[in-house]
């Protein structure tokens, strides 16, 4: 399952469409960020943690878009570590 704009909007309780393009950009970048952090060759989409990490990271970036962020949420870091462990078994 790929994360959609509607998934992120539902998690954030957003009813309007004004920021759909911004949210899609956050989703696309979250996918690339997590793939780069874990494994660019492994198919991470088979793990539920991947979608959850993408959703959490996109939400975090959306909610903090006016802030100079220096760290990522602990939950995303934890999910990346879990995905790294899983990816070692499929490579």
Secondary structure as the mmCIF struct_conf table of DSSP 4:
data_model
#
loop_
_struct_conf.conf_type_id
_struct_conf.id
_struct_conf.beg_label_comp_id
_struct_conf.beg_label_asym_id
_struct_conf.beg_label_seq_id
_struct_conf.end_label_comp_id
_struct_conf.end_label_asym_id
_struct_conf.end_label_seq_id
HELX_RH_AL_P HELX_RH_AL_P1 UNK A 5 UNK A 12
TURN_TY1_P TURN_TY1_P1 UNK A 13 UNK A 13
BEND BEND1 UNK A 17 UNK A 17
TURN_TY1_P TURN_TY1_P2 UNK A 18 UNK A 19
HELX_RH_AL_P HELX_RH_AL_P2 UNK A 20 UNK A 38
BEND BEND2 UNK A 40 UNK A 42
HELX_RH_3T_P HELX_RH_3T_P1 UNK A 44 UNK A 46
BEND BEND3 UNK A 47 UNK A 47
HELX_RH_AL_P HELX_RH_AL_P3 UNK A 48 UNK A 63
TURN_TY1_P TURN_TY1_P3 UNK A 64 UNK A 66
BEND BEND4 UNK A 67 UNK A 67
BEND BEND5 UNK A 71 UNK A 71
HELX_RH_AL_P HELX_RH_AL_P4 UNK A 74 UNK A 90
#
